[in-house]
Amino acid sequence: MGQAWTPAQIARCLPMDFPDDKTMRISHEAIYQALFFRAATLEGDLIAGLCSSAIGTLVERTTRFTPRLDLPRLRT
């Protein structure tokens, strides 16, 4: 896919891409629910450092996976 597709676009394309596979069907509402559930399982924090530096963290509650987001320095 490689593009930013909406859940409605994905739900419309699956039957065209997989016309003989009834397991490749999903409603856009189900996609939105899955995305909401996934987002609801994350906790985020912003850590401000010296000289206007900052990083963000996201913690996935179940696995405790914690990616770090390097944020650009703020210009004052």
N, CA, C and O atoms as a Maestro MAE file, in Angstrom:
{
 s_m_m2io_version
 :::
 2.0.0
}

f_m_ct {
 s_m_title
 :::
 protein
 m_atom[304] {
  # First column is atom index #
  i_m_mmod_type
  r_m_x_coord
  r_m_y_coord
  r_m_z_coord
  i_m_residue_number
  s_m_chain_name
  s_m_pdb_residue_name
  s_m_pdb_atom_name
  i_m_atomic_number
  :::
  1 25 0.834 -1.175 0.000 1 A "MET " " N  " 7
  2 3 0.000 0.000 0.000 1 A "MET " " CA " 6
  3 2 0.883 1.242 0.000 1 A "MET " " C  " 6
  4 15 0.794 2.026 -0.945 1 A "MET " " O  " 8
  5 25 1.715 1.466 0.988 2 A "GLY " " N  " 7
  6 3 2.682 2.547 0.953 2 A "GLY " " CA " 6
  7 2 2.120 3.951 0.960 2 A "GLY " " C  " 6
  8 15 2.878 4.914 0.839 2 A "GLY " " O  " 8
  9 25 0.822 4.094 1.099 3 A "GLN " " N  " 7
  10 3 0.194 5.406 1.122 3 A "GLN " " CA " 6
  11 2 -0.624 5.519 2.403 3 A "GLN " " C  " 6
  12 15 -0.794 4.542 3.132 3 A "GLN " " O  " 8
  13 25 -1.119 6.704 2.664 4 A "ALA " " N  " 7
  14 3 -2.035 6.890 3.786 4 A "ALA " " CA " 6
  15 2 -3.448 6.656 3.266 4 A "ALA " " C  " 6
  16 15 -4.013 7.512 2.585 4 A "ALA " " O  " 8
  17 25 -4.014 5.508 3.583 5 A "TRP " " N  " 7
  18 3 -5.361 5.149 3.150 5 A "TRP " " CA " 6
  19 2 -6.304 5.286 4.323 5 A "TRP " " C  " 6
  20 15 -5.922 5.022 5.463 5 A "TRP " " O  " 8
  21 25 -7.517 5.690 4.061 6 A "THR " " N  " 7
  22 3 -8.528 5.754 5.108 6 A "THR " " CA " 6
  23 2 -9.111 4.360 5.316 6 A "THR " " C  " 6
  24 15 -9.033 3.521 4.418 6 A "THR " " O  " 8
  25 25 -9.691 4.100 6.482 7 A "PRO " " N  " 7
  26 3 -10.351 2.808 6.687 7 A "PRO " " CA " 6
  27 2 -11.447 2.535 5.651 7 A "PRO " " C  " 6
  28 15 -11.629 1.387 5.245 7 A "PRO " " O  " 8
  29 25 -12.167 3.549 5.225 8 A "ALA " " N  " 7
  30 3 -13.210 3.350 4.211 8 A "ALA " " CA " 6
  31 2 -12.601 2.909 2.879 8 A "ALA " " C  " 6
  32 15 -13.156 2.041 2.206 8 A "ALA " " O  " 8
  33 25 -11.476 3.491 2.495 9 A "GLN " " N  " 7
  34 3 -10.809 3.090 1.252 9 A "GLN " " CA " 6
  35 2 -10.331 1.643 1.333 9 A "GLN " " C  " 6
  36 15 -10.473 0.884 0.374 9 A "GLN " " O  " 8
  37 25 -9.772 1.267 2.464 10 A "ILE " " N  " 7
  38 3 -9.297 -0.103 2.640 10 A "ILE " " CA " 6
  39 2 -10.460 -1.079 2.553 10 A "ILE " " C  " 6
  40 15 -10.376 -2.093 1.860 10 A "ILE " " O  " 8
  41 25 -11.550 -0.773 3.260 11 A "ALA " " N  " 7
  42 3 -12.717 -1.658 3.250 11 A "ALA " " CA " 6
  43 2 -13.293 -1.801 1.846 11 A "ALA " " C  " 6
  44 15 -13.760 -2.883 1.490 11 A "ALA " " O  " 8
  45 25 -13.275 -0.743 1.039 12 A "ARG " " N  " 7
  46 3 -13.785 -0.816 -0.337 12 A "ARG " " CA " 6
  47 2 -12.854 -1.593 -1.256 12 A "ARG " " C  " 6
  48 15 -13.326 -2.288 -2.156 12 A "ARG " " O  " 8
  49 25 -11.542 -1.494 -1.053 13 A "CYS " " N  " 7
  50 3 -10.577 -2.135 -1.955 13 A "CYS " " CA " 6
  51 2 -10.418 -3.634 -1.718 13 A "CYS " " C  " 6
  52 15 -10.133 -4.374 -2.659 13 A "CYS " " O  " 8
  53 25 -10.592 -4.091 -0.496 14 A "LEU " " N  " 7
  54 3 -10.366 -5.512 -0.209 14 A "LEU " " CA " 6
  55 2 -11.219 -6.440 -1.081 14 A "LEU " " C  " 6
  56 15 -10.673 -7.397 -1.629 14 A "LEU " " O  " 8
  57 25 -12.527 -6.210 -1.238 15 A "PRO " " N  " 7
  58 3 -13.305 -7.104 -2.103 15 A "PRO " " CA " 6
  59 2 -12.852 -7.072 -3.568 15 A "PRO " " C  " 6
  60 15 -12.959 -8.074 -4.274 15 A "PRO " " O  " 8
  61 25 -12.350 -5.931 -4.017 16 A "MET " " N  " 7
  62 3 -11.859 -5.853 -5.396 16 A "MET " " CA " 6
  63 2 -10.524 -6.573 -5.555 16 A "MET " " C  " 6
  64 15 -10.285 -7.230 -6.568 16 A "MET " " O  " 8
  65 25 -9.660 -6.450 -4.559 17 A "ASP " " N  " 7
  66 3 -8.351 -7.087 -4.626 17 A "ASP " " CA " 6
  67 2 -8.415 -8.596 -4.373 17 A "ASP " " C  " 6
  68 15 -7.584 -9.349 -4.881 17 A "ASP " " O  " 8
  69 25 -9.403 -9.035 -3.587 18 A "PHE " " N  " 7
  70 3 -9.562 -10.446 -3.228 18 A "PHE " " CA " 6
  71 2 -11.013 -10.875 -3.469 18 A "PHE " " C  " 6
  72 15 -11.722 -11.186 -2.513 18 A "PHE " " O  " 8
  73 25 -11.469 -10.898 -4.729 19 A "PRO " " N  " 7
  74 3 -12.879 -11.158 -5.012 19 A "PRO " " CA " 6
  75 2 -13.356 -12.552 -4.606 19 A "PRO " " C  " 6
  76 15 -14.540 -12.732 -4.323 19 A "PRO " " O  " 8
  77 25 -12.464 -13.535 -4.570 20 A "ASP " " N  " 7
  78 3 -12.866 -14.904 -4.249 20 A "ASP " " CA " 6
  79 2 -12.605 -15.298 -2.801 20 A "ASP " " C  " 6
  80 15 -12.890 -16.429 -2.408 20 A "ASP " " O  " 8
  81 25 -12.076 -14.392 -2.013 21 A "ASP " " N  " 7
  82 3 -11.721 -14.704 -0.626 21 A "ASP " " CA " 6
  83 2 -12.634 -13.925 0.317 21 A "ASP " " C  " 6
  84 15 -12.416 -12.740 0.570 21 A "ASP " " O  " 8
  85 25 -13.658 -14.604 0.834 22 A "LYS " " N  " 7
  86 3 -14.629 -13.946 1.723 22 A "LYS " " CA " 6
  87 2 -14.026 -13.590 3.084 22 A "LYS " " C  " 6
  88 15 -14.624 -12.819 3.835 22 A "LYS " " O  " 8
  89 25 -12.848 -14.139 3.414 23 A "THR " " N  " 7
  90 3 -12.221 -13.774 4.681 23 A "THR " " CA " 6
  91 2 -11.558 -12.397 4.600 23 A "THR " " C  " 6
  92 15 -11.198 -11.814 5.623 23 A "THR " " O  " 8
  93 25 -11.402 -11.893 3.398 24 A "MET " " N  " 7
  94 3 -10.763 -10.581 3.218 24 A "MET " " CA " 6
  95 2 -11.819 -9.488 3.113 24 A "MET " " C  " 6
  96 15 -11.826 -8.700 2.167 24 A "MET " " O  " 8
  97 25 -12.709 -9.456 4.099 25 A "ARG " " N  " 7
  98 3 -13.758 -8.447 4.167 25 A "ARG " " CA " 6
  99 2 -13.744 -7.854 5.567 25 A "ARG " " C  " 6
  100 15 -13.631 -8.581 6.554 25 A "ARG " " O  " 8
  101 25 -13.856 -6.554 5.651 26 A "ILE " " N  " 7
  102 3 -13.949 -5.883 6.947 26 A "ILE " " CA " 6
  103 2 -14.641 -4.540 6.718 26 A "ILE " " C  " 6
  104 15 -14.480 -3.919 5.667 26 A "ILE " " O  " 8
  105 25 -15.392 -4.112 7.690 27 A "SER " " N  " 7
  106 3 -16.057 -2.814 7.562 27 A "SER " " CA " 6
  107 2 -15.119 -1.703 8.023 27 A "SER " " C  " 6
  108 15 -14.194 -1.934 8.802 27 A "SER " " O  " 8
  109 25 -15.372 -0.511 7.534 28 A "HIS " " N  " 7
  110 3 -14.534 0.606 7.980 28 A "HIS " " CA " 6
  111 2 -14.728 0.870 9.465 28 A "HIS " " C  " 6
  112 15 -13.806 1.336 10.135 28 A "HIS " " O  " 8
  113 25 -15.934 0.574 9.998 29 A "GLU " " N  " 7
  114 3 -16.172 0.751 11.427 29 A "GLU " " CA " 6
  115 2 -15.282 -0.171 12.258 29 A "GLU " " C  " 6
  116 15 -14.770 0.233 13.302 29 A "GLU " " O  " 8
  117 25 -15.095 -1.415 11.793 30 A "ALA " " N  " 7
  118 3 -14.247 -2.361 12.518 30 A "ALA " " CA " 6
  119 2 -12.793 -1.902 12.511 30 A "ALA " " C  " 6
  120 15 -12.079 -2.075 13.499 30 A "ALA " " O  " 8
  121 25 -12.357 -1.317 11.399 31 A "ILE " " N  " 7
  122 3 -10.983 -0.797 11.331 31 A "ILE " " CA " 6
  123 2 -10.814 0.352 12.312 31 A "ILE " " C  " 6
  124 15 -9.823 0.411 13.040 31 A "ILE " " O  " 8
  125 25 -11.793 1.277 12.335 32 A "TYR " " N  " 7
  126 3 -11.717 2.388 13.281 32 A "TYR " " CA " 6
  127 2 -11.699 1.896 14.720 32 A "TYR " " C  " 6
  128 15 -10.955 2.424 15.546 32 A "TYR " " O  " 8
  129 25 -12.517 0.881 15.029 33 A "GLN " " N  " 7
  130 3 -12.529 0.346 16.393 33 A "GLN " " CA " 6
  131 2 -11.174 -0.254 16.758 33 A "GLN " " C  " 6
  132 15 -10.689 -0.061 17.873 33 A "GLN " " O  " 8
  133 25 -10.563 -0.980 15.822 34 A "ALA " " N  " 7
  134 3 -9.247 -1.562 16.091 34 A "ALA " " CA " 6
  135 2 -8.204 -0.479 16.313 34 A "ALA " " C  " 6
  136 15 -7.355 -0.603 17.195 34 A "ALA " " O  " 8
  137 25 -8.265 0.584 15.514 35 A "LEU " " N  " 7
  138 3 -7.317 1.690 15.698 35 A "LEU " " CA " 6
  139 2 -7.539 2.389 17.021 35 A "LEU " " C  " 6
  140 15 -6.577 2.744 17.703 35 A "LEU " " O  " 8
  141 25 -8.794 2.591 17.396 36 A "PHE " " N  " 7
  142 3 -9.084 3.244 18.673 36 A "PHE " " CA " 6
  143 2 -8.607 2.386 19.831 36 A "PHE " " C  " 6
  144 15 -8.010 2.897 20.779 36 A "PHE " " O  " 8
  145 25 -8.866 1.079 19.762 37 A "PHE " " N  " 7
  146 3 -8.433 0.187 20.831 37 A "PHE " " CA " 6
  147 2 -6.920 0.205 20.967 37 A "PHE " " C  " 6
  148 15 -6.391 0.244 22.078 37 A "PHE " " O  " 8
  149 25 -6.215 0.177 19.819 38 A "ARG " " N  " 7
  150 3 -4.749 0.205 19.842 38 A "ARG " " CA " 6
  151 2 -4.249 1.508 20.472 38 A "ARG " " C  " 6
  152 15 -3.317 1.498 21.276 38 A "ARG " " O  " 8
  153 25 -4.878 2.634 20.097 39 A "ALA " " N  " 7
  154 3 -4.449 3.920 20.660 39 A "ALA " " CA " 6
  155 2 -4.751 3.994 22.138 39 A "ALA " " C  " 6
  156 15 -4.020 4.635 22.893 39 A "ALA " " O  " 8
  157 25 -5.825 3.344 22.560 40 A "ALA " " N  " 7
  158 3 -6.214 3.405 23.973 40 A "ALA " " CA " 6
  159 2 -5.266 2.608 24.864 40 A "ALA " " C  " 6
  160 15 -5.285 2.771 26.084 40 A "ALA " " O  " 8
  161 25 -4.438 1.749 24.269 41 A "THR " " N  " 7
  162 3 -3.521 0.944 25.075 41 A "THR " " CA " 6
  163 2 -2.145 1.593 25.202 41 A "THR " " C  " 6
  164 15 -1.217 0.984 25.735 41 A "THR " " O  " 8
  165 25 -2.010 2.821 24.715 42 A "LEU " " N  " 7
  166 3 -0.729 3.523 24.810 42 A "LEU " " CA " 6
  167 2 -0.819 4.634 25.833 42 A "LEU " " C  " 6
  168 15 -1.858 5.275 25.991 42 A "LEU " " O  " 8
  169 25 0.300 4.855 26.533 43 A "GLU " " N  " 7
  170 3 0.439 6.002 27.423 43 A "GLU " " CA " 6
  171 2 1.602 6.830 26.906 43 A "GLU " " C  " 6
  172 15 2.610 6.275 26.471 43 A "GLU " " O  " 8
  173 25 1.479 8.121 26.946 44 A "GLY " " N  " 7
  174 3 2.541 8.975 26.446 44 A "GLY " " CA " 6
  175 2 3.014 9.986 27.468 44 A "GLY " " C  " 6
  176 15 2.265 10.392 28.357 44 A "GLY " " O  " 8
  177 25 4.260 10.385 27.330 45 A "ASP " " N  " 7
  178 3 4.849 11.409 28.196 45 A "ASP " " CA " 6
  179 2 5.747 12.310 27.371 45 A "ASP " " C  " 6
  180 15 6.305 11.891 26.356 45 A "ASP " " O  " 8
  181 25 5.879 13.521 27.804 46 A "LEU " " N  " 7
  182 3 6.804 14.485 27.217 46 A "LEU " " CA " 6
  183 2 7.843 14.798 28.282 46 A "LEU " " C  " 6
  184 15 7.502 15.143 29.413 46 A "LEU " " O  " 8
  185 25 9.110 14.675 27.914 47 A "ILE " " N  " 7
  186 3 10.201 14.960 28.844 47 A "ILE " " CA " 6
  187 2 10.965 16.157 28.309 47 A "ILE " " C  " 6
  188 15 11.584 16.084 27.247 47 A "ILE " " O  " 8
  189 25 10.922 17.254 29.041 48 A "ALA " " N  " 7
  190 3 11.616 18.475 28.639 48 A "ALA " " CA " 6
  191 2 12.987 18.499 29.310 48 A "ALA " " C  " 6
  192 15 13.115 18.237 30.506 48 A "ALA " " O  " 8
  193 25 14.011 18.820 28.512 49 A "GLY " " N  " 7
  194 3 15.365 18.859 29.025 49 A "GLY " " CA " 6
  195 2 15.931 20.263 29.017 49 A "GLY " " C  " 6
  196 15 15.195 21.245 28.917 49 A "GLY " " O  " 8
  197 25 17.247 20.347 29.122 50 A "LEU " " N  " 7
  198 3 17.931 21.629 29.117 50 A "LEU " " CA " 6
  199 2 17.990 22.209 27.709 50 A "LEU " " C  " 6
  200 15 17.885 21.476 26.726 50 A "LEU " " O  " 8
  201 25 18.155 23.505 27.614 51 A "CYS " " N  " 7
  202 3 18.341 24.199 26.336 51 A "CYS " " CA " 6
  203 2 17.214 23.914 25.344 51 A "CYS " " C  " 6
  204 15 17.463 23.728 24.153 51 A "CYS " " O  " 8
  205 25 15.997 23.883 25.830 52 A "SER " " N  " 7
  206 3 14.798 23.670 24.994 52 A "SER " " CA " 6
  207 2 14.763 22.322 24.296 52 A "SER " " C  " 6
  208 15 14.109 22.191 23.262 52 A "SER " " O  " 8
  209 25 15.443 21.320 24.826 53 A "SER " " N  " 7
  210 3 15.390 19.985 24.239 53 A "SER " " CA " 6
  211 2 14.213 19.218 24.843 53 A "SER " " C  " 6
  212 15 13.774 19.508 25.956 53 A "SER " " O  " 8
  213 25 13.708 18.229 24.086 54 A "ALA " " N  " 7
  214 3 12.584 17.440 24.571 54 A "ALA " " CA " 6
  215 2 12.535 16.111 23.826 54 A "ALA " " C  " 6
  216 15 12.958 16.007 22.675 54 A "ALA " " O  " 8
  217 25 12.006 15.092 24.515 55 A "ILE " " N  " 7
  218 3 11.704 13.821 23.876 55 A "ILE " " CA " 6
  219 2 10.305 13.413 24.309 55 A "ILE " " C  " 6
  220 15 9.819 13.818 25.365 55 A "ILE " " O  " 8
  221 25 9.679 12.616 23.486 56 A "GLY " " N  " 7
  222 3 8.390 12.034 23.833 56 A "GLY " " CA " 6
  223 2 8.555 10.540 23.957 56 A "GLY " " C  " 6
  224 15 9.394 9.946 23.281 56 A "GLY " " O  " 8
  225 25 7.763 9.926 24.815 57 A "THR " " N  " 7
  226 3 7.777 8.472 24.942 57 A "THR " " CA " 6
  227 2 6.351 7.959 24.844 57 A "THR " " C  " 6
  228 15 5.410 8.630 25.268 57 A "THR " " O  " 8
  229 25 6.199 6.777 24.289 58 A "LEU " " N  " 7
  230 3 4.940 6.054 24.268 58 A "LEU " " CA " 6
  231 2 5.201 4.695 24.889 58 A "LEU " " C  " 6
  232 15 6.179 4.030 24.546 58 A "LEU " " O  " 8
  233 25 4.334 4.279 25.797 59 A "VAL " " N  " 7
  234 3 4.490 2.974 26.434 59 A "VAL " " CA " 6
  235 2 3.265 2.135 26.095 59 A "VAL " " C  " 6
  236 15 2.141 2.513 26.424 59 A "VAL " " O  " 8
  237 25 3.480 0.992 25.436 60 A "GLU " " N  " 7
  238 3 2.400 0.064 25.160 60 A "GLU " " CA " 6
  239 2 2.173 -0.714 26.437 60 A "GLU " " C  " 6
  240 15 3.087 -1.382 26.921 60 A "GLU " " O  " 8
  241 25 0.980 -0.643 26.990 61 A "ARG " " N  " 7
  242 3 0.718 -1.140 28.336 61 A "ARG " " CA " 6
  243 2 0.919 -2.637 28.500 61 A "ARG " " C  " 6
  244 15 1.381 -3.081 29.551 61 A "ARG " " O  " 8
  245 25 0.586 -3.418 27.497 62 A "THR " " N  " 7
  246 3 0.676 -4.870 27.635 62 A "THR " " CA " 6
  247 2 2.109 -5.368 27.571 62 A "THR " " C  " 6
  248 15 2.545 -6.123 28.440 62 A "THR " " O  " 8
  249 25 2.846 -4.951 26.547 63 A "THR " " N  " 7
  250 3 4.208 -5.454 26.349 63 A "THR " " CA " 6
  251 2 5.266 -4.567 26.982 63 A "THR " " C  " 6
  252 15 6.418 -4.977 27.122 63 A "THR " " O  " 8
  253 25 4.890 -3.373 27.361 64 A "ARG " " N  " 7
  254 3 5.791 -2.350 27.913 64 A "ARG " " CA " 6
  255 2 6.794 -1.857 26.878 64 A "ARG " " C  " 6
  256 15 7.799 -1.243 27.237 64 A "ARG " " O  " 8
  257 25 6.533 -2.119 25.588 65 A "PHE " " N  " 7
  258 3 7.373 -1.597 24.509 65 A "PHE " " CA " 6
  259 2 7.343 -0.078 24.583 65 A "PHE " " C  " 6
  260 15 6.266 0.512 24.662 65 A "PHE " " O  " 8
  261 25 8.514 0.570 24.560 66 A "THR " " N  " 7
  262 3 8.611 2.008 24.766 66 A "THR " " CA " 6
  263 2 9.481 2.662 23.693 66 A "THR " " C  " 6
  264 15 10.697 2.756 23.859 66 A "THR " " O  " 8
  265 25 8.874 3.115 22.597 67 A "PRO " " N  " 7
  266 3 9.667 3.869 21.622 67 A "PRO " " CA " 6
  267 2 9.902 5.293 22.113 67 A "PRO " " C  " 6
  268 15 9.065 5.871 22.806 67 A "PRO " " O  " 8
  269 25 11.041 5.843 21.745 68 A "ARG " " N  " 7
  270 3 11.377 7.227 22.114 68 A "ARG " " CA " 6
  271 2 11.269 8.085 20.858 68 A "ARG " " C  " 6
  272 15 11.707 7.684 19.780 68 A "ARG " " O  " 8
  273 25 10.690 9.251 21.009 69 A "LEU " " N  " 7
  274 3 10.530 10.189 19.905 69 A "LEU " " CA " 6
  275 2 11.405 11.399 20.160 69 A "LEU " " C  " 6
  276 15 11.148 12.165 21.089 69 A "LEU " " O  " 8
  277 25 12.433 11.582 19.349 70 A "ASP " " N  " 7
  278 3 13.273 12.767 19.482 70 A "ASP " " CA " 6
  279 2 12.522 13.951 18.882 70 A "ASP " " C  " 6
  280 15 12.125 13.917 17.717 70 A "ASP " " O  " 8
  281 25 12.332 14.976 19.666 71 A "LEU " " N  " 7
  282 3 11.583 16.145 19.208 71 A "LEU " " CA " 6
  283 2 12.559 17.283 18.886 71 A "LEU " " C  " 6
  284 15 13.604 17.411 19.524 71 A "LEU " " O  " 8
  285 25 12.213 18.095 17.904 72 A "PRO " " N  " 7
  286 3 13.110 19.218 17.567 72 A "PRO " " CA " 6
  287 2 13.162 20.215 18.713 72 A "PRO " " C  " 6
  288 15 12.209 20.358 19.478 72 A "PRO " " O  " 8
  289 25 14.293 20.900 18.816 73 A "ARG " " N  " 7
  290 3 14.444 21.936 19.851 73 A "ARG " " CA " 6
  291 2 13.488 23.084 19.581 73 A "ARG " " C  " 6
  292 15 13.250 23.468 18.436 73 A "ARG " " O  " 8
  293 25 12.960 23.610 20.642 74 A "LEU " " N  " 7
  294 3 12.073 24.778 20.520 74 A "LEU " " CA " 6
  295 2 12.894 26.030 20.386 74 A "LEU " " C  " 6
  296 15 13.874 26.230 21.103 74 A "LEU " " O  " 8
  297 25 12.494 26.859 19.477 75 A "ARG " " N  " 7
  298 3 13.186 28.153 19.321 75 A "ARG " " CA " 6
  299 2 12.394 29.199 20.074 75 A "ARG " " C  " 6
  300 15 11.185 29.334 19.890 75 A "ARG " " O  " 8
  301 25 13.085 29.935 20.923 76 A "THR " " N  " 7
  302 3 12.392 30.983 21.695 76 A "THR " " CA " 6
  303 2 12.793 32.356 21.227 76 A "THR " " C  " 6
  304 15 12.312 33.355 21.760 76 A "THR " " O  " 8
  :::
 }
 m_bond[303] {
  # First column is bond index #
  i_m_from
  i_m_to
  i_m_order
  :::
  1 1 2 1
  2 2 3 1
  3 3 4 2
  4 3 5 1
  5 5 6 1
  6 6 7 1
  7 7 8 2
  8 7 9 1
  9 9 10 1
  10 10 11 1
  11 11 12 2
  12 11 13 1
  13 13 14 1
  14 14 15 1
  15 15 16 2
  16 15 17 1
  17 17 18 1
  18 18 19 1
  19 19 20 2
  20 19 21 1
  21 21 22 1
  22 22 23 1
  23 23 24 2
  24 23 25 1
  25 25 26 1
  26 26 27 1
  27 27 28 2
  28 27 29 1
  29 29 30 1
  30 30 31 1
  31 31 32 2
  32 31 33 1
  33 33 34 1
  34 34 35 1
  35 35 36 2
  36 35 37 1
  37 37 38 1
  38 38 39 1
  39 39 40 2
  40 39 41 1
  41 41 42 1
  42 42 43 1
  43 43 44 2
  44 43 45 1
  45 45 46 1
  46 46 47 1
  47 47 48 2
  48 47 49 1
  49 49 50 1
  50 50 51 1
  51 51 52 2
  52 51 53 1
  53 53 54 1
  54 54 55 1
  55 55 56 2
  56 55 57 1
  57 57 58 1
  58 58 59 1
  59 59 60 2
  60 59 61 1
  61 61 62 1
  62 62 63 1
  63 63 64 2
  64 63 65 1
  65 65 66 1
  66 66 67 1
  67 67 68 2
  68 67 69 1
  69 69 70 1
  70 70 71 1
  71 71 72 2
  72 71 73 1
  73 73 74 1
  74 74 75 1
  75 75 76 2
  76 75 77 1
  77 77 78 1
  78 78 79 1
  79 79 80 2
  80 79 81 1
  81 81 82 1
  82 82 83 1
  83 83 84 2
  84 83 85 1
  85 85 86 1
  86 86 87 1
  87 87 88 2
  88 87 89 1
  89 89 90 1
  90 90 91 1
  91 91 92 2
  92 91 93 1
  93 93 94 1
  94 94 95 1
  95 95 96 2
  96 95 97 1
  97 97 98 1
  98 98 99 1
  99 99 100 2
  100 99 101 1
  101 101 102 1
  102 102 103 1
  103 103 104 2
  104 103 105 1
  105 105 106 1
  106 106 107 1
  107 107 108 2
  108 107 109 1
  109 109 110 1
  110 110 111 1
  111 111 112 2
  112 111 113 1
  113 113 114 1
  114 114 115 1
  115 115 116 2
  116 115 117 1
  117 117 118 1
  118 118 119 1
  119 119 120 2
  120 119 121 1
  121 121 122 1
  122 122 123 1
  123 123 124 2
  124 123 125 1
  125 125 126 1
  126 126 127 1
  127 127 128 2
  128 127 129 1
  129 129 130 1
  130 130 131 1
  131 131 132 2
  132 131 133 1
  133 133 134 1
  134 134 135 1
  135 135 136 2
  136 135 137 1
  137 137 138 1
  138 138 139 1
  139 139 140 2
  140 139 141 1
  141 141 142 1
  142 142 143 1
  143 143 144 2
  144 143 145 1
  145 145 146 1
  146 146 147 1
  147 147 148 2
  148 147 149 1
  149 149 150 1
  150 150 151 1
  151 151 152 2
  152 151 153 1
  153 153 154 1
  154 154 155 1
  155 155 156 2
  156 155 157 1
  157 157 158 1
  158 158 159 1
  159 159 160 2
  160 159 161 1
  161 161 162 1
  162 162 163 1
  163 163 164 2
  164 163 165 1
  165 165 166 1
  166 166 167 1
  167 167 168 2
  168 167 169 1
  169 169 170 1
  170 170 171 1
  171 171 172 2
  172 171 173 1
  173 173 174 1
  174 174 175 1
  175 175 176 2
  176 175 177 1
  177 177 178 1
  178 178 179 1
  179 179 180 2
  180 179 181 1
  181 181 182 1
  182 182 183 1
  183 183 184 2
  184 183 185 1
  185 185 186 1
  186 186 187 1
  187 187 188 2
  188 187 189 1
  189 189 190 1
  190 190 191 1
  191 191 192 2
  192 191 193 1
  193 193 194 1
  194 194 195 1
  195 195 196 2
  196 195 197 1
  197 197 198 1
  198 198 199 1
  199 199 200 2
  200 199 201 1
  201 201 202 1
  202 202 203 1
  203 203 204 2
  204 203 205 1
  205 205 206 1
  206 206 207 1
  207 207 208 2
  208 207 209 1
  209 209 210 1
  210 210 211 1
  211 211 212 2
  212 211 213 1
  213 213 214 1
  214 214 215 1
  215 215 216 2
  216 215 217 1
  217 217 218 1
  218 218 219 1
  219 219 220 2
  220 219 221 1
  221 221 222 1
  222 222 223 1
  223 223 224 2
  224 223 225 1
  225 225 226 1
  226 226 227 1
  227 227 228 2
  228 227 229 1
  229 229 230 1
  230 230 231 1
  231 231 232 2
  232 231 233 1
  233 233 234 1
  234 234 235 1
  235 235 236 2
  236 235 237 1
  237 237 238 1
  238 238 239 1
  239 239 240 2
  240 239 241 1
  241 241 242 1
  242 242 243 1
  243 243 244 2
  244 243 245 1
  245 245 246 1
  246 246 247 1
  247 247 248 2
  248 247 249 1
  249 249 250 1
  250 250 251 1
  251 251 252 2
  252 251 253 1
  253 253 254 1
  254 254 255 1
  255 255 256 2
  256 255 257 1
  257 257 258 1
  258 258 259 1
  259 259 260 2
  260 259 261 1
  261 261 262 1
  262 262 263 1
  263 263 264 2
  264 263 265 1
  265 265 266 1
  266 266 267 1
  267 267 268 2
  268 267 269 1
  269 269 270 1
  270 270 271 1
  271 271 272 2
  272 271 273 1
  273 273 274 1
  274 274 275 1
  275 275 276 2
  276 275 277 1
  277 277 278 1
  278 278 279 1
  279 279 280 2
  280 279 281 1
  281 281 282 1
  282 282 283 1
  283 283 284 2
  284 283 285 1
  285 285 286 1
  286 286 287 1
  287 287 288 2
  288 287 289 1
  289 289 290 1
  290 290 291 1
  291 291 292 2
  292 291 293 1
  293 293 294 1
  294 294 295 1
  295 295 296 2
  296 295 297 1
  297 297 298 1
  298 298 299 1
  299 299 300 2
  300 299 301 1
  301 301 302 1
  302 302 303 1
  303 303 304 2
  :::
 }
}
